[in-house]
Amino acid sequence: MPAVLKDYKPVTAERLRKPDDQDWLMIRRTYDGWGFSPLSDITPANVQRLKPVWVFSTAEARVHQAAPLVNGGVMFVTSPNNQVIAIDVKSGNLLWRYRRPLETGMNVPHQTNRGVALYGDKVFFAAGEAVLVALDARTGREVWTSVVADNKAGYYTTLAPLVAGGVVMVGASGGEFGIRGFVAGFDLETGKEKWRTYTVPAPGEPGSETWPKGDQWKTGGAPVWVTGNYDPETNLAFWGTGNGGPTIGDQRPGDNLYVTSTIALDVATGAIKGYHQYHPNDSWDWDEVSPPILVDYQRNGRTIKGLIDVARDGYIWFLERSAGPIKFVEGKPFVYQDVFRSLDPVTGKPDVDPEKKPMTGKRADFCPGVHGGKNWPPIAFSPRTRMIYIPANNNLCGSNLGTMPQYTPGRPFVGVSGSRPFIKPGADHVGEVQAWNVDTGQKVWTHVYDKSPNWGGMLVTGGGIVFSGGTADRKFHAFDASTGKLLWDFPTNSGILAPPTTFKVDGKQYVAVESGWGGDSRGMQATLNRLFPGEYPEVPEGGAVWVFAVE
């Protein structure tokens, strides 16, 4: 066993609450979801000297979306096709590789994985067929496995687990198959399920009155496929939920809690303590699975214990968290949005233009389109600049016609026909990086990508640098966090969707990112190429981990 594995330092609850600056122990580094590192050796003055140190091929194609985790010189990454890899960060050499073969009859329609969780001497991994796996961090061998949900009924998993409050939590993808969404908590040592909270209430449960009478709650959707954030003070985890089942809202009259919402779960019991629903009776496939970041901000002379969500529906939502209820504070569009005519000043509930809402047998045009103003790639927040950094897609709209689907377990349950994306008339671009001040609620700067969408997760550092990929030119970018000036870029083997991370070994700061285009980003690229033939060519696929340092 290599020395770096023999000396592996177990990950404790205290280390997760207060991680060392040099490590990156969870996908957003800290429970608040900031995607911020205090490391400051890489600065606007020297970032132009950033060079690749090593590159590691994952030996998998398709889309790569995992944040590389680093604990004491050991990096953990995932890839499509149920693979976990441990790498020596000094050399870039393989330490171990875990593969979990997909059994015959299993279906994972989105073959991707967004990373692992670390605790003790274990690595927690959610396999695509909805199985939670605990691996030995030193050897990569299975310690235990636990079935999360029935894959043959349409459930699958793509998210990184969340370890907090003594449990490991996961949710499931599958909203397009008419699943009933949930978050489940499992015992860290045995894998035994401790609680399960469904995101569509059964009859008699709070919120059930927002669903039609009958059995529609059983296929109501509200999947949970992006890792939540966590507040140690209240022991609440904040999770986002996705679309309803089926997609078109008039087929399930009512607000449909907790579709397209943020829910606050008591980690000890799984009980829902609070929620905010962004757009009731979703009919646009605007999943709001990205969890809000936890950041205290100023409004009208007072400090608000806040939640900030940059949503697929094209709005930034400023909320207030507590030990229970979530309160609305403010909402405003960050991309072109023509569906909401206004927001209720108390509840934040949108007044929807009925002409912009697809219905059964009725086509409607709407902006943003089904991919949203921001999809799953996470924002970042810097406490130094007081800004959030957003991977935005502006001016891309959609046109959908609702149809009546038939529910069959494990089969698509969508009900949309003839989806027609289009560009807002007069628009000249799609991809943007935006920076907003959380205390003023105003946009500070925007960087426009002339010929690309933006699918890049964000990282911001104490050195004043914002790192992100996301573009079809395969480049990794570094921006000045204060001004938005593009300081450096570098072409990788493929496009980058995964959130970058940064760490320090032997006194030197490194930046790591997975490259690997595909999935929805490839679909959007194909859409743009149909709209503008020849201007948005196909992006090469192929997964690799890139590590950079200043030379």
Secondary structure, DSSP 8 states (H G I E B T S, - for coil): --HHHHT---B-HHHHHS--TT-B-STTSSTT---EE---SS-TTTGGGEEEEEEEE-S--S------EEETTEEEEEETTTEEEEEETTT--EEEEEE----TT---SS------EEEBTEEEEEETTTEEEEEETTT--EEEEEE-S-GGGT-B--S--EEETTEEEEE-B-GGGT-B-EEEEEETTT--EEEEEESS--TTSTTGGGS-SSSGGGG-B----S--EEETTTTEEEEEB--BSSSSGGGS-S--TTTTEEEEEETTT--EEEEEESSSS--S---B-S--EEEEEEETTEEEEEEEEE-TTSEEEEEE--SS--EEEEEEESS---SEEEE-TTT--EEE-GGGS-BBTBEEEESS-TT-SS-SS--EEETTTTEEEEEEE-SEEEEEEE------TTS----EES---EE-TT----EEEEEEETTTTEEEEEEE-TT------EEEETTSEEEE---TT-EEEEEETTT--EEEEEE-SS---S--EEEEETTEEEEEEEE---HHHHHHHHHHHHHSTTTS-------EEEEEEE-
